[in-house]
């Protein structure tokens, strides 16, 4: 098999490989019926800001419109479909996670909305 010059046959990891802090801010959001908790992580995984916002379309739209394009992780639930639609309007990548699918020792014993957002 012919390879381009300089190609040793080994595949390098792609720079755009999905990861929590590789190339953009990561925003974790724990969706609630009235209020949602958020946590913004920097490129090194450091917490930049935490807080809450109302779980209403206009408030979610305004919040994410003001952010630099980020990777946003939300928990699957009642509001996740419309929230995902609103967030992607502004160019953010949205990942919808199902925490029940986490295995073994990765599951947390302590639970709170703030911890979930982080």
Secondary structure, DSSP 8 states (H G I E B T S, - for coil): ----TT--S-----TT---TTSSS-EEEEE--SSEEEEEEE-TTS-EEEEEEEESSHHHHHHHHHTS-S-EEEEE-STTHHHHHHHHHTTT-EEEEE-GGG--GGGS-SS--HHHHH-
